[in-house]
Amino acid sequence: MAAVLAAGPGAVLSHRSAAALWGLTGRSTGAIDVTSHRAMRSRPGLRMYRSTLSGDEVTAVAAIPATTVARTLLDLATVLDCHRLDRAINEAEVRRLSDSPSLVGLLQRYPGRPGTRAVREVLARFPHPLERTRSELEDRFLGFLVAVGLPRPETNAMLSVGERWLEVDCLWRRQRVIVELDGCDVHDTARAFERDRARDRALSARGWRVVRVTWRQLESEAAALAADLRLLLLGAPPGSRPR
């Protein structure tokens, strides 16, 4: 925070330092990276970048002004090699960090900016495009429910489980059914995998039925998914519609 304040109004943590703050890379050592719209010289302990950032490219993390995840990744492409950039982008997927505009959106905004080619090369290797944010998956799923005639759930609902509260993506309380939307399950770390399964176990032990839905299922297995959810929510066979 002190480094950002020292750079003056409008300055934000960026590049390697913002990546470390977001948990995309290891702990940042050496000079702190700061971006400002004003021209300022770097000095010991402070590495300055000049850029006019759009309002949707900045945020605050633990009260520290910083570039968004997408903007941070775009900036990293100018200071990291492709291997380390790949790891940072993968970490953003693993942590399910998404912004609007997305990284793909920023590539469209700045088509000729330094680093865009490296970002495109990395994204080409990802089976789950980063422009598909978690909110977009939720919108797609809710639209799917309307299309197949299934009831709308509570979204991002809080549920008391034992002595703790859990937030679940989609909740039908009366039917005791939960749908978790897994936007990037292919890239989950072992820790995230274990955490999610522990949540599922705790919910199942208390009578909740938990279903995990992915982008691929919505795109390639829509009919089967609709049939299964209809049985869970309505107790009706495939092809039935709610009364």
C-alpha positions as CSV (number, residue, x, y, z in Angstrom):
1,M,0.0,0.0,0.0
2,A,2.8,2.4,0.9
3,A,4.4,2.0,-2.6
4,V,1.1,2.7,-4.3
5,L,0.5,5.8,-2.2
6,A,4.0,7.0,-2.9
7,A,3.3,7.0,-6.6
8,G,0.4,9.4,-6.2
9,P,-3.3,9.5,-7.0
10,G,-4.5,7.0,-9.5
11,A,-1.5,4.7,-9.1
12,V,-2.2,0.9,-8.8
13,L,-0.2,-2.2,-8.0
14,S,0.5,-4.0,-11.3
15,H,2.6,-6.6,-13.2
16,R,4.5,-9.0,-11.0
17,S,3.4,-7.4,-7.7
18,A,-0.3,-7.5,-8.6
19,A,0.2,-11.2,-9.7
20,A,1.6,-12.0,-6.4
21,L,-1.2,-10.2,-4.6
22,W,-3.8,-12.2,-6.6
23,G,-1.9,-15.4,-5.9
24,L,-1.1,-16.1,-9.5
25,T,2.6,-16.3,-8.9
26,G,5.0,-16.8,-6.0
27,R,5.8,-14.1,-3.6
28,S,7.1,-11.0,-5.5
29,T,10.7,-10.0,-4.5
30,G,12.7,-7.0,-5.4
31,A,11.1,-3.8,-6.7
32,I,7.4,-3.3,-6.4
33,D,5.6,-2.8,-9.7
34,V,3.2,0.2,-9.9
35,T,1.3,1.6,-12.9
36,S,0.3,5.3,-13.1
37,H,-1.1,7.5,-15.8
38,R,1.6,10.0,-15.0
39,A,5.2,9.8,-16.1
40,M,7.3,8.9,-13.1
41,R,10.8,7.6,-12.7
42,S,11.5,4.3,-11.1
43,R,13.6,4.4,-8.0
44,P,15.1,1.9,-5.6
45,G,12.3,-0.5,-4.5
46,L,9.8,0.9,-6.9
47,R,9.4,0.0,-10.6
48,M,7.1,2.4,-12.4
49,Y,5.0,1.8,-15.5
50,R,3.0,4.5,-17.4
51,S,-0.4,3.6,-18.8
52,T,-3.9,5.0,-18.8
53,L,-6.0,2.2,-17.3
54,S,-9.7,2.0,-18.0
55,G,-11.9,2.0,-14.9
56,D,-12.8,-1.7,-15.5
57,E,-9.2,-2.7,-15.4
58,V,-8.6,-1.6,-11.8
59,T,-10.0,-2.9,-8.5
60,A,-8.9,-3.2,-4.9
61,V,-7.5,-6.3,-3.2
62,A,-7.3,-6.2,0.6
63,A,-7.8,-2.4,0.2
64,I,-4.8,-2.2,-2.1
65,P,-5.5,-0.6,-5.5
66,A,-4.4,-3.1,-8.1
67,T,-5.0,-4.1,-11.7
68,T,-7.7,-6.7,-12.3
69,V,-6.8,-10.3,-12.9
70,A,-7.2,-10.0,-16.6
71,R,-5.2,-6.8,-16.9
72,T,-2.5,-8.3,-14.6
73,L,-2.2,-11.3,-16.9
74,L,-2.0,-9.0,-19.9
75,D,0.8,-7.0,-18.3
76,L,2.6,-10.1,-17.2
77,A,2.9,-11.1,-20.8
78,T,5.4,-8.2,-21.3
79,V,7.7,-9.2,-18.4
80,L,7.5,-13.0,-18.1
81,D,8.6,-15.7,-20.5
82,C,5.9,-18.0,-22.0
83,H,6.4,-20.8,-19.5
84,R,5.8,-18.6,-16.5
85,L,3.0,-16.8,-18.2
86,D,1.3,-20.1,-18.9
87,R,1.6,-21.0,-15.2
88,A,0.0,-17.7,-14.2
89,I,-2.9,-18.0,-16.6
90,N,-3.4,-21.6,-15.5
91,E,-3.4,-20.5,-11.8
92,A,-6.2,-17.9,-12.6
93,E,-8.2,-20.8,-14.1
94,V,-7.5,-23.0,-11.1
95,R,-8.6,-20.3,-8.7
96,R,-11.6,-19.5,-10.8
97,L,-10.7,-15.8,-11.0
98,S,-12.6,-14.0,-13.7
99,D,-13.2,-10.4,-14.6
100,S,-15.3,-8.3,-17.0
101,P,-13.8,-7.6,-19.4
102,S,-12.1,-11.0,-19.5
103,L,-8.6,-11.6,-20.7
104,V,-10.0,-12.4,-24.2
105,G,-11.9,-9.1,-24.0
106,L,-8.7,-7.2,-23.3
107,L,-7.0,-8.9,-26.2
108,Q,-9.8,-7.5,-28.4
109,R,-9.5,-4.1,-26.8
110,Y,-5.7,-3.9,-27.3
111,P,-5.1,-6.0,-30.4
112,G,-1.6,-4.6,-31.1
113,R,-0.4,-4.2,-27.5
114,P,3.0,-5.8,-26.6
115,G,2.4,-9.3,-25.1
116,T,-0.8,-10.0,-26.8
117,R,0.8,-12.6,-29.1
118,A,2.2,-14.5,-26.1
119,V,-1.2,-14.5,-24.4
120,R,-2.9,-15.8,-27.5
121,E,-0.4,-18.6,-27.8
122,V,-1.0,-19.7,-24.2
123,L,-4.8,-19.4,-24.5
124,A,-4.7,-21.6,-27.6
125,R,-3.6,-24.5,-25.4
126,F,-6.5,-24.1,-22.9
127,P,-9.5,-26.4,-23.4
128,H,-11.7,-24.0,-21.5
129,P,-11.7,-20.5,-23.0
130,L,-11.1,-17.8,-20.4
131,E,-13.8,-15.5,-21.9
132,R,-16.3,-17.9,-20.3
133,T,-16.6,-16.4,-16.9
134,R,-18.3,-18.0,-13.9
135,S,-21.2,-15.5,-14.3
136,E,-21.6,-16.5,-17.9
137,L,-21.8,-20.1,-17.0
138,E,-24.5,-19.3,-14.5
139,D,-26.4,-17.3,-17.1
140,R,-26.1,-20.2,-19.5
141,F,-27.4,-22.7,-17.0
142,L,-30.3,-20.5,-15.9
143,G,-31.3,-20.1,-19.5
144,F,-31.1,-23.9,-20.0
145,L,-33.5,-24.4,-17.1
146,V,-36.0,-22.1,-18.6
147,A,-35.7,-23.8,-22.0
148,V,-36.4,-27.2,-20.6
149,G,-39.1,-26.1,-18.2
150,L,-37.4,-26.6,-14.9
151,P,-37.9,-24.4,-11.9
152,R,-35.5,-21.5,-11.2
153,P,-33.2,-22.0,-8.2
154,E,-31.8,-19.6,-5.6
155,T,-28.4,-18.6,-6.8
156,N,-25.3,-18.0,-4.7
157,A,-27.3,-19.1,-1.7
158,M,-26.0,-19.5,1.9
159,L,-26.7,-22.8,3.6
160,S,-26.1,-23.8,7.2
161,V,-24.1,-27.1,7.3
162,G,-23.3,-28.2,10.8
163,E,-21.5,-25.4,12.5
164,R,-20.5,-23.5,9.4
165,W,-22.1,-21.7,6.5
166,L,-21.5,-22.7,2.8
167,E,-22.3,-20.8,-0.3
168,V,-23.7,-22.9,-3.1
169,D,-24.2,-22.0,-6.7
170,C,-27.8,-23.1,-7.3
171,L,-30.2,-24.3,-4.6
172,W,-33.7,-25.8,-4.6
173,R,-34.5,-25.9,-0.9
174,R,-37.8,-27.8,-1.0
175,Q,-36.3,-30.6,-3.2
176,R,-33.0,-30.4,-1.2
177,V,-31.0,-30.3,-4.5
178,I,-27.8,-28.3,-5.1
179,V,-26.1,-27.7,-8.4
180,E,-22.5,-26.6,-8.4
181,L,-21.3,-25.0,-11.6
182,D,-17.7,-26.1,-12.4
183,G,-16.3,-23.7,-15.0
184,C,-12.8,-25.1,-15.1
185,D,-12.8,-28.4,-13.2
186,V,-10.1,-29.8,-15.6
187,H,-7.5,-27.4,-14.1
188,D,-8.5,-27.9,-10.4
189,T,-5.6,-28.4,-8.1
190,A,-5.6,-31.4,-5.8
191,R,-6.3,-29.0,-2.9
192,A,-9.4,-27.6,-4.6
193,F,-10.5,-31.1,-5.6
194,E,-10.3,-32.3,-2.0
195,R,-12.1,-29.2,-0.7
196,D,-15.0,-29.6,-3.1
197,R,-15.4,-33.3,-2.3
198,A,-15.4,-32.6,1.4
199,R,-18.2,-30.0,0.8
200,D,-20.2,-32.5,-1.2
201,R,-19.7,-35.2,1.5
202,A,-20.9,-32.8,4.3
203,L,-24.0,-31.8,2.2
204,S,-24.8,-35.4,1.3
205,A,-24.6,-36.5,4.9
206,R,-27.3,-34.0,5.7
207,G,-29.6,-35.1,3.0
208,W,-28.7,-32.7,0.2
209,R,-28.3,-34.1,-3.3
210,V,-25.3,-32.4,-5.0
211,V,-24.9,-32.3,-8.8
212,R,-21.8,-30.8,-10.5
213,V,-22.5,-29.3,-14.0
214,T,-19.8,-28.3,-16.5
215,W,-19.7,-26.3,-19.7
216,R,-19.2,-29.5,-21.7
217,Q,-22.3,-31.1,-20.2
218,L,-24.4,-28.0,-21.1
219,E,-23.1,-28.1,-24.6
220,S,-22.8,-31.8,-25.3
221,E,-25.1,-33.6,-22.9
222,A,-28.0,-31.2,-22.5
223,A,-30.8,-33.7,-23.1
224,A,-29.3,-36.2,-20.5
225,L,-28.7,-33.4,-18.0
226,A,-32.3,-32.1,-18.4
227,A,-33.7,-35.6,-17.8
228,D,-31.6,-36.2,-14.7
229,L,-32.5,-32.8,-13.2
230,R,-36.2,-33.3,-14.0
231,L,-36.1,-36.5,-12.0
232,L,-34.3,-34.8,-9.1
233,L,-36.5,-31.7,-9.1
234,L,-39.9,-33.0,-10.2
235,G,-39.7,-36.7,-9.8
236,A,-40.9,-36.9,-13.4
237,P,-39.7,-39.1,-16.3
238,P,-37.8,-37.6,-19.3
239,G,-40.2,-35.8,-21.7
240,S,-42.5,-34.7,-18.9
241,R,-43.2,-31.0,-18.3
242,P,-44.1,-29.3,-15.0
243,R,-47.8,-28.8,-14.4
